[in-house]
Amino acid sequence: MKIARTLLVLPGLAALAWGLVLFAQFAFPLGPQGFVALGWLAGGTLVHDAVVAPLAGVAGFALSRILPRPWRAPVLAGAVLSAVLGLIAFPLLWRAHGAPPLPGLHDGDTLGGLLISLGVVWLGVVLAGLVRTLRRRP
């Protein structure tokens, strides 16, 4: 078992070291882009750990206590999917060109696509909740 763990850990450590080398090449000597990158790395972690994770935990706990049993899993899955879709769309909603340009990415309606995707997700949540409720009845 120790050999398997070692064989799994070594590539991970090598990838971590390579990532540090690439980041050092990008960020040093410290210039404007290095400070911005360090700010995102430190700030993103702090905001996640101090704000996002506790709010998600409290919301998930509250939803699991409030919702009827057949609706818990679909609503929690819908909330997670909504958060992921929001995170994906955030850079393009925040700034018009907040991500590197990809063919077809910037010529679409980001807000419209997000709203349609959220509508499909929550339609699926409602359908799943109704199916689970109807199956549960004797």
Helices and strands as residue ranges (DSSP letters): H 2-27, H 32-47, I 48-52, H 53-66, H 69-94, H 110-136
